[in-house]
Amino acid sequence: MASGLFVDPATLLRLTPLISSTCTLWFAWDQRVMYGTFAHRDLEEQSKAILPLWWKKVLEIHDIERVLFPLTVTSVTSIINIRKYGSLLRAKGSWAWYAAGAALAVGHLAFVPGVVYKIKAMIDDNGKGEAVEQQRRWLTVHTLRTLTVDLGAWVACVIAVARTVSD
């Protein structure tokens, strides 16, 4: 490498959407497993009591940024790749895959209306006992989002990177 760097910056830029979309998918699956614990029937009574405070604290400790950061990195670096290396990506057949990765990462945000009111309902539950059912509804939307846009973005980035870095 002419620059003497361990990793060529152009290669790192091409790999970044795959790395960040992997983080998104991994985090989403971890959330499903961890947050799903509160929806188990044998923990329902305890979950009714803890979910309102738990969701409030999760939002206070900036869990949202942990979700938004890799989505932003995926979409922005995919777009940078398209703008900077468009001709190469077209020749390699990966331009559309980078575009799909960016679009699907942004598509994650289309699910916000499907979860924000459920989270608010859990925070505002005030002992009504509906938090667990709202958590189950949140998990349904979260799982759908994970298996569509998050997994889709990851697959698109895998294909984009594989086509681009292969000789």
VEXKOLKE-710572 format. One line per 5 residues: number of its first residue (from 0); for each residue x, y, z of N, C-alpha, C, O, CB. Coordinates in nm, 2 decimals. Glycine has a CB too. Layout:
BEGIN
NUM) X,Y,Z,X,Y,Z,X,Y,Z,X,Y,Z,X,Y,Z ~ ...
END
This chain:
BEGIN
0) 0.08,-0.12,0.00,0.00,0.00,0.00,0.09,0.12,0.00,0.18,0.14,0.08,-0.09,0.00,0.12 ~ 0.06,0.21,-0.09,0.14,0.34,-0.10,0.13,0.42,0.02,0.23,0.49,0.06,0.09,0.42,-0.22 ~ 0.02,0.42,0.09,0.00,0.51,0.21,0.08,0.46,0.33,0.10,0.53,0.43,-0.14,0.53,0.24 ~ 0.11,0.33,0.33,0.18,0.27,0.44,0.08,0.23,0.56,0.12,0.18,0.66,0.28,0.36,0.50 ~ -0.05,0.26,0.53,-0.15,0.23,0.64,-0.18,0.08,0.63,-0.16,0.01,0.53,-0.28,0.31,0.61
5) -0.22,0.03,0.75,-0.26,-0.12,0.76,-0.38,-0.15,0.67,-0.38,-0.25,0.60,-0.29,-0.15,0.90 ~ -0.48,-0.06,0.66,-0.59,-0.08,0.58,-0.61,0.04,0.48,-0.60,0.16,0.53,-0.72,-0.09,0.66 ~ -0.62,0.02,0.36,-0.64,0.12,0.26,-0.77,0.20,0.29,-0.88,0.13,0.31,-0.65,0.06,0.11 ~ -0.77,0.33,0.30,-0.89,0.41,0.33,-1.01,0.38,0.24,-1.12,0.38,0.29,-0.86,0.55,0.33 ~ -0.98,0.36,0.11,-1.09,0.34,0.02,-1.16,0.20,0.05,-1.28,0.19,0.04,-1.04,0.34,-0.13
10) -1.07,0.10,0.08,-1.13,-0.03,0.12,-1.21,-0.02,0.25,-1.32,-0.08,0.26,-1.02,-0.13,0.14 ~ -1.16,0.05,0.35,-1.23,0.07,0.47,-1.36,0.14,0.45,-1.46,0.10,0.51,-1.14,0.16,0.57 ~ -1.37,0.24,0.36,-1.49,0.31,0.33,-1.59,0.21,0.26,-1.71,0.21,0.30,-1.47,0.43,0.23 ~ -1.54,0.12,0.18,-1.63,0.03,0.11,-1.68,-0.08,0.21,-1.79,-0.13,0.19,-1.56,-0.04,0.00 ~ -1.60,-0.11,0.31,-1.64,-0.21,0.41,-1.73,-0.15,0.52,-1.81,-0.22,0.58,-1.52,-0.27,0.48
15) -1.73,-0.02,0.55,-1.80,0.04,0.66,-1.95,0.01,0.66,-2.00,-0.01,0.77,-1.77,0.19,0.66 ~ -2.02,0.02,0.55,-2.16,0.00,0.55,-2.19,-0.15,0.60,-2.29,-0.17,0.67,-2.23,0.02,0.42 ~ -2.11,-0.24,0.57,-2.13,-0.38,0.61,-2.10,-0.39,0.76,-2.18,-0.46,0.84,-2.04,-0.48,0.54 ~ -2.00,-0.33,0.81,-1.97,-0.33,0.95,-2.08,-0.26,1.03,-2.13,-0.32,1.13,-1.83,-0.26,0.98 ~ -2.13,-0.15,0.99,-2.23,-0.08,1.07,-2.37,-0.15,1.06,-2.44,-0.15,1.15,-2.24,0.07,1.02
20) -2.40,-0.20,0.94,-2.53,-0.28,0.93,-2.52,-0.40,1.01,-2.63,-0.45,1.06,-2.56,-0.31,0.78 ~ -2.40,-0.46,1.03,-2.39,-0.58,1.12,-2.42,-0.54,1.26,-2.48,-0.61,1.33,-2.25,-0.64,1.10 ~ -2.36,-0.42,1.30,-2.39,-0.37,1.44,-2.54,-0.35,1.46,-2.59,-0.38,1.56,-2.31,-0.24,1.46 ~ -2.61,-0.29,1.36,-2.75,-0.27,1.37,-2.83,-0.40,1.39,-2.91,-0.41,1.48,-2.80,-0.19,1.25 ~ -2.80,-0.50,1.31,-2.87,-0.62,1.31,-2.84,-0.70,1.45,-2.93,-0.75,1.51,-2.82,-0.71,1.20
25) -2.71,-0.69,1.49,-2.68,-0.76,1.61,-2.75,-0.69,1.73,-2.80,-0.76,1.82,-2.52,-0.75,1.63 ~ -2.75,-0.56,1.73,-2.81,-0.48,1.84,-2.96,-0.51,1.84,-3.02,-0.53,1.95,-2.78,-0.33,1.83 ~ -3.02,-0.51,1.72,-3.17,-0.54,1.71,-3.20,-0.68,1.77,-3.30,-0.69,1.84,-3.22,-0.53,1.57 ~ -3.12,-0.78,1.74,-3.15,-0.91,1.79,-3.13,-0.92,1.94,-3.20,-0.98,2.01,-3.06,-1.01,1.72 ~ -3.02,-0.85,1.99,-3.00,-0.85,2.13,-3.12,-0.78,2.20,-3.16,-0.82,2.31,-2.87,-0.77,2.16
30) -3.17,-0.67,2.14,-3.29,-0.60,2.20,-3.40,-0.70,2.21,-3.48,-0.71,2.31,-3.32,-0.48,2.12 ~ -3.43,-0.77,2.10,-3.54,-0.87,2.10,-3.53,-0.97,2.21,-3.63,-1.00,2.28,-3.55,-0.94,1.96 ~ -3.41,-1.02,2.23,-3.39,-1.12,2.33,-3.40,-1.06,2.47,-3.48,-1.11,2.55,-3.25,-1.19,2.32 ~ -3.33,-0.95,2.49,-3.34,-0.88,2.62,-3.47,-0.82,2.66,-3.53,-0.85,2.76,-3.23,-0.77,2.63 ~ -3.53,-0.75,2.56,-3.66,-0.68,2.59,-3.77,-0.79,2.59,-3.87,-0.77,2.66,-3.69,-0.58,2.48
35) -3.75,-0.90,2.52,-3.85,-1.00,2.52,-3.87,-1.07,2.65,-3.98,-1.13,2.68,-3.82,-1.10,2.41 ~ -3.77,-1.06,2.73,-3.78,-1.12,2.87,-3.89,-1.07,2.95,-3.96,-1.14,3.02,-3.65,-1.10,2.95 ~ -3.92,-0.94,2.93,-4.03,-0.88,3.00,-4.17,-0.93,2.96,-4.27,-0.91,3.03,-4.02,-0.73,2.98 ~ -4.18,-0.99,2.84,-4.30,-1.04,2.79,-4.33,-1.18,2.82,-4.44,-1.23,2.79,-4.31,-1.02,2.64 ~ -4.24,-1.25,2.89,-4.26,-1.39,2.93,-4.38,-1.40,3.03,-4.39,-1.32,3.12,-4.14,-1.45,2.99
40) -4.46,-1.50,3.01,-4.58,-1.51,3.09,-4.55,-1.53,3.24,-4.61,-1.48,3.33,-4.67,-1.63,3.05 ~ -4.44,-1.60,3.27,-4.40,-1.63,3.41,-4.34,-1.51,3.48,-4.32,-1.51,3.60,-4.30,-1.74,3.42 ~ -4.31,-1.40,3.40,-4.26,-1.28,3.46,-4.36,-1.16,3.45,-4.32,-1.05,3.48,-4.13,-1.24,3.40 ~ -4.48,-1.19,3.41,-4.58,-1.09,3.38,-4.60,-0.99,3.49,-4.61,-0.87,3.47,-4.71,-1.15,3.33 ~ -4.63,-1.04,3.61,-4.66,-0.96,3.73,-4.54,-0.86,3.76,-4.56,-0.74,3.78,-4.69,-1.04,3.85
45) -4.42,-0.92,3.76,-4.30,-0.83,3.79,-4.28,-0.73,3.67,-4.25,-0.62,3.70,-4.18,-0.92,3.80 ~ -4.31,-0.77,3.55,-4.29,-0.69,3.44,-4.39,-0.57,3.44,-4.35,-0.46,3.40,-4.30,-0.76,3.31 ~ -4.51,-0.59,3.48,-4.61,-0.49,3.49,-4.55,-0.37,3.58,-4.58,-0.26,3.55,-4.74,-0.54,3.55 ~ -4.49,-0.41,3.69,-4.44,-0.31,3.78,-4.31,-0.24,3.73,-4.29,-0.12,3.75,-4.41,-0.38,3.92 ~ -4.23,-0.32,3.66,-4.09,-0.26,3.63,-4.09,-0.19,3.49,-4.01,-0.10,3.47,-3.99,-0.36,3.63
50) -4.17,-0.23,3.39,-4.16,-0.18,3.26,-4.17,-0.03,3.25,-4.09,0.03,3.17,-4.27,-0.25,3.17 ~ -4.27,0.03,3.31,-4.28,0.18,3.30,-4.15,0.25,3.34,-4.10,0.34,3.26,-4.39,0.23,3.38 ~ -4.09,0.22,3.45,-3.97,0.28,3.50,-3.85,0.23,3.41,-3.76,0.32,3.38,-3.94,0.24,3.64 ~ -3.85,0.11,3.37,-3.74,0.06,3.29,-3.73,0.13,3.15,-3.62,0.17,3.12,-3.76,-0.09,3.26 ~ -3.84,0.15,3.08,-3.84,0.22,2.96,-3.80,0.36,2.97,-3.73,0.42,2.89,-3.98,0.21,2.89
55) -3.84,0.42,3.08,-3.81,0.56,3.11,-3.66,0.57,3.12,-3.59,0.67,3.07,-3.88,0.62,3.23 ~ -3.60,0.48,3.20,-3.45,0.48,3.22,-3.38,0.45,3.09,-3.27,0.51,3.07,-3.41,0.38,3.33 ~ -3.43,0.36,3.01,-3.36,0.32,2.89,-3.35,0.45,2.80,-3.24,0.47,2.74,-3.44,0.21,2.81 ~ -3.46,0.52,2.79,-3.45,0.64,2.71,-3.37,0.75,2.77,-3.31,0.83,2.69,-3.60,0.70,2.69 ~ -3.36,0.76,2.90,-3.27,0.86,2.97,-3.12,0.83,2.94,-3.04,0.92,2.94,-3.30,0.86,3.12
60) -3.09,0.70,2.93,-2.95,0.67,2.91,-2.91,0.66,2.76,-2.80,0.60,2.73,-2.91,0.54,2.98 ~ -2.99,0.72,2.68,-2.96,0.74,2.54,-2.95,0.61,2.46,-2.86,0.60,2.37,-2.83,0.81,2.53 ~ -3.04,0.52,2.48,-3.04,0.40,2.40,-3.07,0.43,2.25,-3.03,0.36,2.16,-3.15,0.30,2.45 ~ -3.14,0.54,2.23,-3.18,0.59,2.10,-3.05,0.61,2.01,-3.05,0.58,1.89,-3.27,0.71,2.10 ~ -2.95,0.68,2.07,-2.83,0.71,2.00,-2.76,0.58,1.95,-2.70,0.58,1.84,-2.74,0.79,2.08
65) -2.77,0.48,2.04,-2.70,0.35,2.00,-2.77,0.29,1.88,-2.71,0.21,1.81,-2.71,0.26,2.12 ~ -2.90,0.31,1.86,-2.97,0.26,1.75,-2.94,0.35,1.62,-2.92,0.30,1.52,-3.12,0.26,1.77 ~ -2.95,0.48,1.64,-2.93,0.58,1.53,-2.79,0.58,1.47,-2.77,0.60,1.35,-2.98,0.71,1.57 ~ -2.69,0.57,1.56,-2.55,0.58,1.51,-2.52,0.48,1.40,-2.47,0.53,1.29,-2.46,0.56,1.63 ~ -2.53,0.35,1.42,-2.50,0.26,1.31,-2.59,0.28,1.19,-2.54,0.26,1.07,-2.50,0.12,1.36
70) -2.71,0.31,1.21,-2.80,0.34,1.09,-2.75,0.46,1.01,-2.75,0.45,0.89,-2.95,0.37,1.14 ~ -2.71,0.56,1.08,-2.65,0.68,1.01,-2.52,0.65,0.94,-2.50,0.69,0.83,-2.63,0.79,1.11 ~ -2.44,0.57,1.01,-2.31,0.53,0.94,-2.34,0.45,0.82,-2.27,0.47,0.72,-2.22,0.45,1.04 ~ -2.43,0.36,0.83,-2.46,0.27,0.71,-2.51,0.36,0.59,-2.46,0.35,0.48,-2.57,0.17,0.74 ~ -2.61,0.44,0.62,-2.66,0.52,0.51,-2.56,0.63,0.46,-2.55,0.64,0.33,-2.79,0.59,0.56
75) -2.49,0.69,0.54,-2.40,0.80,0.50,-2.28,0.74,0.42,-2.24,0.79,0.32,-2.35,0.88,0.62 ~ -2.22,0.63,0.48,-2.11,0.58,0.41,-2.14,0.51,0.28,-2.07,0.50,0.18,-2.03,0.48,0.50 ~ -2.26,0.45,0.27,-2.31,0.40,0.14,-2.33,0.51,0.04,-2.28,0.49,-0.08,-2.45,0.32,0.16 ~ -2.38,0.62,0.08,-2.40,0.73,-0.01,-2.26,0.79,-0.05,-2.24,0.82,-0.17,-2.49,0.84,0.05 ~ -2.17,0.80,0.04,-2.04,0.85,0.01,-1.97,0.75,-0.09,-1.91,0.80,-0.19,-1.95,0.86,0.13
80) -1.98,0.62,-0.07,-1.93,0.53,-0.17,-1.99,0.55,-0.31,-1.92,0.55,-0.41,-1.96,0.38,-0.12 ~ -2.12,0.57,-0.31,-2.19,0.59,-0.44,-2.14,0.72,-0.51,-2.11,0.72,-0.63,-2.34,0.60,-0.42 ~ -2.13,0.82,-0.43,-2.09,0.95,-0.49,-1.94,0.95,-0.53,-1.91,1.00,-0.64,-2.11,1.06,-0.39 ~ -1.86,0.89,-0.45,-1.71,0.90,-0.47,-1.67,0.79,-0.57,-1.58,0.82,-0.65,-1.64,0.88,-0.34 ~ -1.73,0.67,-0.57,-1.68,0.56,-0.65,-1.79,0.51,-0.74,-1.80,0.39,-0.78,-1.63,0.45,-0.57
85) -1.89,0.59,-0.79,-2.00,0.55,-0.87,-1.96,0.47,-0.99,-2.03,0.37,-1.01,-2.08,0.67,-0.91 ~ -1.87,0.51,-1.06,-1.83,0.44,-1.19,-1.78,0.30,-1.15,-1.81,0.20,-1.22,-1.72,0.52,-1.26 ~ -1.69,0.29,-1.05,-1.64,0.16,-1.01,-1.75,0.07,-0.97,-1.76,-0.05,-1.00,-1.53,0.18,-0.90 ~ -1.84,0.12,-0.88,-1.95,0.04,-0.83,-2.04,0.00,-0.94,-2.09,-0.12,-0.93,-2.03,0.12,-0.72 ~ -2.07,0.08,-1.04,-2.15,0.04,-1.15,-2.08,-0.08,-1.23,-2.14,-0.18,-1.27,-2.18,0.16,-1.25
90) -1.95,-0.06,-1.25,-1.87,-0.16,-1.32,-1.87,-0.30,-1.25,-1.87,-0.40,-1.31,-1.73,-0.12,-1.35 ~ -1.87,-0.29,-1.12,-1.87,-0.41,-1.03,-2.01,-0.46,-1.00,-2.02,-0.57,-0.95,-1.80,-0.38,-0.90 ~ -2.11,-0.39,-1.04,-2.25,-0.43,-1.02,-2.29,-0.42,-0.87,-2.38,-0.49,-0.82,-2.26,-0.58,-1.06 ~ -2.23,-0.32,-0.80,-2.26,-0.31,-0.66,-2.33,-0.17,-0.63,-2.37,-0.15,-0.51,-2.14,-0.32,-0.58 ~ -2.34,-0.08,-0.73,-2.40,0.05,-0.70,-2.54,0.04,-0.64,-2.57,0.10,-0.54,-2.40,0.13,-0.83
95) -2.62,-0.04,-0.70,-2.76,-0.06,-0.65,-2.77,-0.12,-0.52,-2.86,-0.09,-0.44,-2.84,-0.14,-0.75 ~ -2.67,-0.21,-0.49,-2.67,-0.27,-0.35,-2.63,-0.17,-0.24,-2.68,-0.18,-0.13,-2.57,-0.39,-0.35 ~ -2.53,-0.08,-0.27,-2.50,0.02,-0.18,-2.63,0.11,-0.16,-2.66,0.15,-0.05,-2.38,0.11,-0.22 ~ -2.69,0.15,-0.27,-2.81,0.23,-0.26,-2.92,0.16,-0.18,-2.99,0.22,-0.10,-2.87,0.26,-0.40 ~ -2.94,0.03,-0.20,-3.04,-0.05,-0.12,-3.00,-0.05,0.03,-3.09,-0.03,0.11,-3.05,-0.19,-0.18
100) -2.88,-0.07,0.06,-2.83,-0.07,0.20,-2.86,0.07,0.26,-2.91,0.07,0.38,-2.68,-0.09,0.21 ~ -2.84,0.18,0.19,-2.87,0.31,0.25,-3.01,0.33,0.27,-3.06,0.38,0.37,-2.81,0.42,0.15 ~ -3.09,0.29,0.17,-3.24,0.31,0.17,-3.30,0.23,0.28,-3.39,0.27,0.36,-3.30,0.28,0.04 ~ -3.26,0.10,0.30,-3.31,0.02,0.40,-3.27,0.06,0.54,-3.35,0.05,0.63,-3.27,-0.13,0.38 ~ -3.15,0.11,0.55,-3.11,0.17,0.69,-3.20,0.29,0.72,-3.24,0.30,0.84,-2.96,0.21,0.68
105) -3.22,0.37,0.63,-3.31,0.49,0.65,-3.46,0.43,0.68,-3.53,0.49,0.76,-3.31,0.59,0.54 ~ -3.49,0.32,0.61,-3.62,0.26,0.62,-3.65,0.22,0.76,-3.77,0.20,0.80,-3.64,0.15,0.53 ~ -3.55,0.19,0.84,-3.57,0.16,0.98,-3.65,0.26,1.05,-3.74,0.23,1.14,-3.43,0.14,1.05 ~ -3.63,0.39,1.02,-3.71,0.50,1.08,-3.85,0.50,1.05,-3.93,0.56,1.12,-3.64,0.63,1.04 ~ -3.89,0.43,0.94,-4.04,0.43,0.90,-4.12,0.35,1.01,-4.24,0.36,1.01,-4.05,0.36,0.77
110) -4.05,0.27,1.09,-4.12,0.20,1.19,-4.13,0.27,1.32,-4.20,0.23,1.42,-4.04,0.07,1.22 ~ -4.08,0.39,1.33,-4.09,0.47,1.45,-4.23,0.49,1.50,-4.26,0.47,1.62,-4.02,0.61,1.43 ~ -4.32,0.53,1.41,-4.46,0.55,1.46,-4.52,0.42,1.51,-4.61,0.42,1.60,-4.55,0.60,1.34 ~ -4.47,0.31,1.47,-4.52,0.18,1.52,-4.48,0.14,1.65,-4.53,0.05,1.72,-4.49,0.07,1.42 ~ -4.37,0.21,1.70,-4.32,0.17,1.83,-4.33,0.29,1.93,-4.34,0.26,2.05,-4.17,0.13,1.82
115) -4.32,0.41,1.89,-4.32,0.52,1.98,-4.44,0.53,2.07,-4.42,0.56,2.19,-4.30,0.65,1.90 ~ -4.56,0.51,2.02,-4.68,0.51,2.11,-4.68,0.40,2.20,-4.74,0.41,2.31,-4.80,0.52,2.02 ~ -4.63,0.28,2.16,-4.63,0.17,2.25,-4.53,0.20,2.37,-4.56,0.16,2.49,-4.58,0.04,2.18 ~ -4.42,0.26,2.34,-4.32,0.29,2.45,-4.38,0.40,2.54,-4.37,0.39,2.66,-4.19,0.34,2.38 ~ -4.44,0.50,2.48,-4.51,0.60,2.56,-4.62,0.54,2.65,-4.63,0.58,2.77,-4.57,0.71,2.47
120) -4.70,0.45,2.60,-4.80,0.38,2.68,-4.74,0.30,2.79,-4.80,0.30,2.90,-4.89,0.29,2.59 ~ -4.63,0.24,2.77,-4.56,0.17,2.88,-4.51,0.26,2.99,-4.53,0.24,3.11,-4.45,0.08,2.83 ~ -4.45,0.37,2.95,-4.40,0.47,3.04,-4.51,0.53,3.12,-4.50,0.55,3.24,-4.32,0.58,2.97 ~ -4.62,0.56,3.06,-4.74,0.62,3.12,-4.83,0.53,3.19,-4.94,0.57,3.23,-4.81,0.71,3.02 ~ -4.80,0.40,3.20,-4.89,0.30,3.24,-4.94,0.32,3.38,-5.06,0.30,3.41,-4.82,0.16,3.24
125) -4.86,0.37,3.47,-4.90,0.41,3.61,-4.99,0.31,3.68,-5.09,0.34,3.73,-4.98,0.54,3.60 ~ -4.94,0.18,3.67,-5.01,0.08,3.75,-5.14,0.02,3.68,-5.20,-0.06,3.74,-5.05,0.12,3.88 ~ -5.17,0.06,3.56,-5.28,0.01,3.49,-5.27,-0.14,3.45,-5.36,-0.21,3.43,-5.32,0.09,3.37 ~ -5.14,-0.18,3.44,-5.11,-0.32,3.41,-5.11,-0.36,3.27,-5.12,-0.47,3.23,-5.21,-0.41,3.48 ~ -5.11,-0.26,3.18,-5.11,-0.28,3.03,-4.97,-0.28,2.97,-4.96,-0.30,2.85,-5.20,-0.18,2.97
130) -4.87,-0.26,3.05,-4.74,-0.24,3.00,-4.69,-0.37,2.93,-4.62,-0.36,2.83,-4.64,-0.20,3.11 ~ -4.72,-0.48,2.99,-4.67,-0.61,2.93,-4.73,-0.63,2.79,-4.66,-0.67,2.70,-4.70,-0.73,3.02 ~ -4.86,-0.60,2.78,-4.92,-0.62,2.65,-4.86,-0.52,2.55,-4.84,-0.55,2.43,-5.08,-0.60,2.66 ~ -4.84,-0.40,2.59,-4.77,-0.30,2.50,-4.63,-0.35,2.46,-4.58,-0.33,2.35,-4.76,-0.16,2.57 ~ -4.56,-0.41,2.56,-4.43,-0.47,2.53,-4.44,-0.58,2.42,-4.35,-0.58,2.33,-4.36,-0.52,2.66
135) -4.54,-0.66,2.43,-4.56,-0.76,2.33,-4.58,-0.70,2.19,-4.53,-0.75,2.09,-4.67,-0.86,2.37 ~ -4.66,-0.60,2.19,-4.69,-0.53,2.06,-4.56,-0.46,2.01,-4.53,-0.47,1.89,-4.80,-0.42,2.08 ~ -4.48,-0.40,2.10,-4.36,-0.34,2.06,-4.27,-0.45,2.00,-4.20,-0.43,1.90,-4.29,-0.28,2.18 ~ -4.26,-0.57,2.06,-4.18,-0.68,2.02,-4.22,-0.72,1.88,-4.14,-0.76,1.79,-4.18,-0.79,2.11 ~ -4.35,-0.72,1.85,-4.40,-0.76,1.72,-4.35,-0.67,1.61,-4.30,-0.71,1.51,-4.55,-0.76,1.72
140) -4.36,-0.54,1.64,-4.31,-0.44,1.54,-4.16,-0.44,1.53,-4.10,-0.44,1.42,-4.36,-0.29,1.58 ~ -4.09,-0.46,1.64,-3.95,-0.46,1.64,-3.90,-0.58,1.56,-3.80,-0.57,1.49,-3.90,-0.47,1.79 ~ -3.96,-0.70,1.58,-3.92,-0.82,1.51,-3.94,-0.80,1.36,-3.86,-0.84,1.28,-3.99,-0.94,1.56 ~ -4.06,-0.75,1.32,-4.09,-0.72,1.18,-3.98,-0.63,1.12,-3.93,-0.65,1.01,-4.23,-0.66,1.17 ~ -3.95,-0.52,1.19,-3.85,-0.43,1.15,-3.71,-0.50,1.13,-3.64,-0.48,1.03,-3.84,-0.31,1.24
145) -3.67,-0.58,1.23,-3.55,-0.65,1.23,-3.54,-0.74,1.11,-3.43,-0.74,1.04,-3.53,-0.72,1.36 ~ -3.64,-0.81,1.08,-3.64,-0.91,0.98,-3.66,-0.86,0.84,-3.65,-0.93,0.74,-3.74,-1.02,1.00 ~ -3.70,-0.73,0.83,-3.72,-0.67,0.70,-3.61,-0.57,0.67,-3.52,-0.60,0.60,-3.86,-0.60,0.69 ~ -3.62,-0.45,0.72,-3.52,-0.35,0.68,-3.38,-0.37,0.74,-3.28,-0.34,0.67,-3.57,-0.21,0.73 ~ -3.37,-0.41,0.87,-3.24,-0.43,0.92,-3.17,-0.55,0.86,-3.05,-0.54,0.82,-3.25,-0.46,1.08
150) -3.24,-0.66,0.84,-3.18,-0.78,0.77,-3.15,-0.75,0.63,-3.05,-0.78,0.57,-3.27,-0.90,0.79 ~ -3.25,-0.68,0.57,-3.24,-0.64,0.43,-3.12,-0.55,0.40,-3.05,-0.57,0.30,-3.36,-0.57,0.38 ~ -3.10,-0.45,0.49,-2.98,-0.36,0.48,-2.85,-0.44,0.49,-2.76,-0.42,0.41,-2.99,-0.25,0.58 ~ -2.85,-0.53,0.58,-2.73,-0.61,0.60,-2.70,-0.70,0.48,-2.59,-0.71,0.43,-2.74,-0.70,0.72 ~ -2.80,-0.77,0.42,-2.79,-0.85,0.30,-2.74,-0.76,0.19,-2.65,-0.80,0.11,-2.92,-0.92,0.27
155) -2.80,-0.65,0.17,-2.76,-0.55,0.06,-2.61,-0.51,0.08,-2.54,-0.51,-0.02,-2.85,-0.43,0.06 ~ -2.57,-0.49,0.20,-2.43,-0.45,0.22,-2.33,-0.56,0.20,-2.22,-0.54,0.15,-2.42,-0.39,0.37 ~ -2.38,-0.68,0.24,-2.29,-0.80,0.21,-2.27,-0.81,0.06,-2.15,-0.83,0.02,-2.36,-0.93,0.27 ~ -2.37,-0.81,-0.01,-2.36,-0.82,-0.16,-2.28,-0.70,-0.22,-2.19,-0.72,-0.30,-2.50,-0.82,-0.23 ~ -2.31,-0.58,-0.17,-2.23,-0.46,-0.22,-2.08,-0.48,-0.20,-2.00,-0.46,-0.29,-2.28,-0.34,-0.15
160) -2.05,-0.52,-0.08,-1.91,-0.53,-0.04,-1.84,-0.65,-0.12,-1.73,-0.63,-0.17,-1.89,-0.55,0.11 ~ -1.91,-0.76,-0.12,-1.86,-0.88,-0.19,-1.83,-0.85,-0.34,-1.73,-0.89,-0.39,-1.96,-1.00,-0.18 ~ -1.92,-0.78,-0.40,-1.91,-0.75,-0.54,-1.80,-0.64,-0.56,-1.72,-0.65,-0.66,-2.04,-0.70,-0.60 ~ -1.78,-0.55,-0.47,-1.69,-0.44,-0.49,-1.55,-0.48,-0.46,-1.46,-0.45,-0.53,-1.73,-0.33,-0.40 ~ -1.52,-0.56,-0.36,-1.39,-0.60,-0.32,-1.33,-0.72,-0.39,-1.21,-0.75,-0.39,-1.38,-0.62,-0.17
165) -1.42,-0.79,-0.46,-1.37,-0.91,-0.54,-1.31,-0.86,-0.66,-1.34,-0.76,-0.72,-1.49,-1.01,-0.57 ~ -1.21,-0.94,-0.71,-1.14,-0.90,-0.83,-1.20,-0.96,-0.95,-1.16,-0.94,-1.06,-1.00,-0.95,-0.83
END
